[in-house]
Amino acid sequence: MISVKLRNLRHQDKEAVIAMLGDPQVMRFLGPRRALTEGEADAWFGNALVNPDRFAIADAESDEFIGFCGVKQIDGVLDFGYFIRSEFWGNGIAAKACELAVERLSSEIDLETVQVFIADDNVASQKVAQKLGWQATYNDSNDGYDGRYYRVTLQSGVNPTPKAYDSN
């Protein structure tokens, strides 16, 4: 299993980020619900470097960029989300990254104010929420997708490790 850490986005992540944002599988439930063009992805990356919000997920050993996880303010609401390069799917990375992000954020924000929307078609993310013990609070739609809103909770008995977050 790949061990992951959270860190800030770095210039050297650009190629991997642009490829991820151009992947229709990754973008299916995100933003415009389509792959971004190279120009759109380049602009997105530039903005993310200047205005960081979510943490970058990286391989703890190699520091290779894997994806994003954390909270972003959208229309005045704190939205928890994550997205991962498709070649890393199915390795438990999303759940581990969410655990690390929630641990870090729990001392900075009131988790009760954070929303998580998972579309009914997004079975993999539903499994992550279940694995983390997050409870569905109500059904609704978001950007034309039917789904559920979940309550973010800390995993009991999980202790943050010193290498869980790299501020560099």
N, C-alpha and C positions, 0 to 999 in steps of 0.2 A: 504494500500500500504506500502511496505517496504521502509523505509528511509535508504539510503546508504551513505557511506563515502569512501574516498580513504585513504589508508595507506600503509606502507611498509609490505612486506611479513614477516611472523613470523614462528618460528619453530613449533608452535602449529597448523599451517595451513597444515602441511604435509599430514595428512590422507585425508583431503578433496581435496587437490590438486592432490594427486595420484589417488584418485577415479575419479576426473573430467577428468584427462588426460587418464584414462582407459575407459572412456565412448565413445563408437563409435558415438553417436549422437553429442556430443560436438566437437569431433575431425574430423568430416566429412569435414569441410572446412579449417582445420588447419594443418600446418606442413606436416607430411607424409600422411595426409588424412586417417588416421586409428587410432584406439585406441593404446596407448602406452602400452607396457608390464610393469609390476610392476617395473622391473629393469630400464627400460628406463625412466619411470616416476620419480623414485627415483633419478636418475642422473639429470634429468631435474630440479627437485625441488632443489637439492643441488646447481646446477649452478645458479638458480634464486635467491637463498639466498645470494650467494657470489657476483653475478653480476646482481643486480636488474636493470630492465629497466622499464617495465610497472608497474603501481600501482596495489596493491591488492584492490579489491572491498570487503567491509565488511558491514554487517548490522550495522547501526549507533547505535542501542540500545544494541544488544547482542555481537557485534564485530565478529560474525560468518563469516568465509571466504565464499565469494560468487563467485569470479572470478577475472579476470585481465582486465585492460583497460589502454591504453596509447600508447606511441610511442616506437618502437624498431628499431634499425638500422639493416637493412637486405640488404646485398650486397651493402653497401654504401648509401642506400636510407632510409630515415625516413619513417617508415611504421606505420600507426595508426591502431590499432586493439583492439578487446576485445573478451573475451570468458568467459562464465558464466556456472556454474553448472546447468545441465538440470532441476533439480527440482525447480529452480528459474525462469525459462523461463516464459514469458507471463505476467510479473508483472511490466513492464516499467523500470526495473533495468538497462538494457543496455543503454537506452537513457539518463537516469539520470547520470549514471557513465561517459558516454561520455561527457555530459555537464560539469561535474566537472573536468574531465581530460583536456578538451579543455580550460576551464577557467584558470587552473593552468599552462598549457603548453604555453598559448598565451603570457605570459610574459617572457618565457625562449627560445622559438624557433619561427622561422618564419613559420607560418602555411601554407604559400604558398609552402613551400618545402616538405610538408608531403603528402604522397600518402595513399589512402584508396582503396583497391580493394575488390569488393563484387561480388561473383560469381552469375551468372544468376539464379542458383538453390537455392540460399540463400535468400529466400523471406523475412524471418524475419529480416535479416540485412538490406535489401533494405527498409523495413518499418521504421527501426530505422533511417537510413540516411534521409528518407523523413521527418520523424517527427522532426529531427534536422535541416531541411532546407538545407542539404548538396546537392550540385548540381553535377550530373553526368557530367564529363568533356569529356570522350571518352570511347568507347568500345575497349576491347582488351582481351587477354587471359593471364592467370597467372598459372603456374604449370599445364597446360593442361585444365584449366577451363575457359570457356568463361564468361565474366562479364564486369563490368564497373568500371572505376576509378572515385572517387568522390573527390571534394574539401571540406576540413574541414573548417567550418566557426563557429565563435562565435555566440551564440544566442543573439539577441539584447534584452536588458532589463534584462538579467540574472545577478544577483549579487552574488558573492561567499559568502558563509557563513563561519564564523570562524571555524566551525567543519567540513568543507568540506575535509580537509586533515589532517591526523594525522602523524606527522613525526616520531613517535616512531616505 
